[in-house]
Structure formats: C-alpha cells, structure tokens
Amino acid sequence: MPVVYDTAWAGVIDVVAACPCPHTDGSPPGSGRPRCDDPRRASAFGSSRGDARDMARMILGLLPEIRGGLGALAQAGQHSRFVDGYLKPYTRAFDEIRYFSYRVESLVDYTDDAEVRASVRLLAGARWHPWAYAFAMPLRYGQELRGCSVLRCSR
C-alpha cells in the first residue's frame, strides 16, 4: 500500500494506516470505504463527529496560522510550494482536504491543478479581526471541523 510520507506527518499517517481493530476490511486509508465493519466501533463517536457520511472517509483539516491563508503564502511566494509539496500528496492520502482560511479567498486563484481543486475545499474566512475570527470559526464551520479525521495546525 503506497503511503505518502511527510517528515512532520510520518507518525500520523502510520497510525491512520494501521487500524488495530480485528474487523478491519483491509481497505487503505483514503479509499472512501469504512475501515472497520464492527458497528459498535464505527459509531463510537456518535453524532459528535459531524456528518454520518464523514465517518467512512479520511478527511484532513488544515488550519493556517492566525491571519493566514493562501493569500499570505502567495505574498511570500510560498503558495506554489504549499500546493505542490503538501496539497498534492495529501490529495492522494486523504479523501478530502478542508482548508480553513482566515482570508476571503478562493482556491481557483492559486492553482490550476484539477486533482487539487477536486479534493481541496477552501473554507474562506471573513473580513473580521483575525483574533475575533479565531473564536468565530468553530461556530461558523463547527460541523466541518468535527467531520475532520485529522487536524493539522500551522504556526
């Protein structure tokens, strides 16, 4: 089974790939199929984990640093490195990527890659003070945050 390794994520991806449940059907992470056939284990989180459709999928949530977003990376000339070096490999390892931006922006402005556009869902910020929006983001996108299997936070 191919596994994408990132030095910061190697341990996380290994843990996701190795489900200890004896009822695991052998499906790889990111396949979109439930990894566990045991209904007791599959419903262990109940309704607190967002949408029921999200339970069978591996969803990565990306939280940039405060005031951050793809626009901030583009100002520093780093957006192409982020898209090519992180988002592309993540699209192969996860079913969906949710990028929670602090800025009002669109993914279309930063990449032409069809695979990335299909897998990444950019959840745009608001024109608020960044610290106020940090408190409002869980209220605005609470279901989307709860549906994530893994959250990666930048600093």
CORDA-V985919 format. One record per pair of residues at least 24 apart in sequence whose C-alpha atoms are under 6 Angstrom apart, sorted by the first residue. I is the first residue (numbers start at 1). GAP is how many residues later the second one is. D is the distance in Angstrom with one decimal. If there is no record, write none. Layout:
i;gap;d
I;GAP;D
I;GAP;D
This chain:
i;gap;d
30;28;5.5
30;63;5.5
30;64;4.4
30;65;4.8
32;25;4.9
49;97;4.9
49;98;5.3
50;93;5.0
50;96;5.0
50;97;4.5
54;93;5.7
58;36;5.3
58;37;5.4
58;91;5.7
59;35;5.9
59;36;5.9
59;37;4.9
59;38;5.8
59;89;4.9
59;90;5.1
60;37;4.8
60;88;5.7
60;90;5.0
60;91;5.9
61;36;5.9
61;37;4.7
61;38;6.0
61;87;5.7
61;90;4.6
62;37;4.7
62;89;5.9
62;90;5.0
63;37;5.4
63;90;4.7
64;90;4.9
65;89;5.1
65;90;4.9
67;35;5.5
67;63;5.5
68;34;5.6
69;32;4.8
69;33;5.9
69;34;5.8
91;28;6.0
98;24;5.9
99;24;5.9
101;24;5.3
